[in-house]
Amino acid sequence: MIIETSALRKSFRSRAGRETKTVEAVRGVDLNVAEGEIFGFLGPNGAGKTTTLRMLATLLEPDGGTAVIAGADLRKNPGEVRRRIGYVAQGGSTWDDSTGREELVLHARMYGIGKAEARERAAKALETFELAEYADRRCKTYSGGQRRRVDIALGIIHSPKVVFLDEPTTGLDPQSRAHMWGEVRKLREMGMTVFLTTHYLDEADALCDRLAIMDHGQIVAEGTPADLKQEVLGDVVSVNVRGEVGKAADLFDNAEYVRKLETTEQALRLYVEDGATAIPHVLRTLDADGVVIDGIELHRPSLDDVFLAKTGRSLRES
């Protein structure tokens, strides 16, 4: 394993009025990430994903637990960890008045790489990430997608074994997001292990070999996207209803075809073996009790269904 953590913890103190309270941001995270994987942290904002990532990148000191990254002990030898990893922050790291080439050469030099080799690495990175034609323009003239590609190039200019990406596509338009997915896959082809955080369901499903779903500072599920979805058996029938959802849910208490039922503020989610067969029964049951239906949908289990099954909340709503 290239990343191994055990009982990793981090708390912060916050002040509300005159009171000071302790907030447990990360509460005992155990992780094992294999070399060459694209591993994802999926969860809502505030779940503890970025805090965990910042600890693994040596930007925050853990309050407890252990971690070994690319063979280096996080707490005993953070300097060696930094030499073996790359980190791409959510907010980006380029300067408006610098060019992409200047940024890349500077970052390479900061890692102790000689001037001539730094220029060679910068040129290669610009070609790899399709930035060569913009290389000598100031970063403030780049599009969001171009600037994000420079960020990733900066994170891997020293050829790390592991690269951490914090919300790599936040703020990008759909076309730029799709392009960025290709860049992430390219990192794995270059021999790196990729550890990314995201709150996008489609991104986690499309990119990650394995992922961990995080909520309130804890991992609530872990596995491949396919394995996690298989935990939610059968089809899912989602029904938007008017009025009190709880009363509508009570109508299915004794329904043999319903394996499991979850509710959100305006909808029922019924987990059934065969959705096509179940839908007529669902419609008749609700109609007989005078429940007004605003919409009904049948779909295969998604990562959002997994999150809902593990936490009782929809990730989309979170």
C-alpha angles and dihedrals in degrees: 000000000000094000122035125169132175126194093338110185139181131175133182132201117231131185123224109181107307095340126091117203135180118239117201102216096173119023113192108319119194116191139170118187120183123223112267096020129130098223121187137203108208123188146107124286109284094028093118099258098125093041090055091047092050091051092051089049090053092245092116126035113231119238090217146346132058138267136185118195122188088340096309124112110240097213100034099041112019092155091062090047089055091053091053100046140060123213129200112189124214092242096052129236109234126117118232096228098044124086122236091249093051092050093051095047091048093051092048091050090050088060090056096259115150120254098251094046091046090057091048092050091047091052092048092049091049090054094044093053095040094246101119095108091053096040097111098038120100114264092238088069093057125102119244092260093048092049091049090053089054088052091055092045088053090051094056102033091109093051099246124193093226129030123197117207118191110205092327097189103037110134096014125124118246094263093050090046091055090048090050091054087060090052091052091052088048090060090059090048086055089059101260131131110233123210113184138173122215142160092201112105095202091049094053091046095048101040111030127088087194134359143189121220111218130197131168092354096308136095108245098177138008135184143081115320089247094050093048092051091048088061086070099066126209129356129324121229112197117195125187109207137183119235128018111354093200093061091049090050090054089064090070098050093110100028107130093203093059111086095180137356129206129180135208126184094283107009147063121219114201119190107210137166096237117019096191090057095041099051096072089050091049093050093048093048094051094042092051090058094045095249112159113226120209095183145341129206136183121205144151117260114283134193086264088059088051091051091048092049091051099041108019090240135092114245090216090057091045 
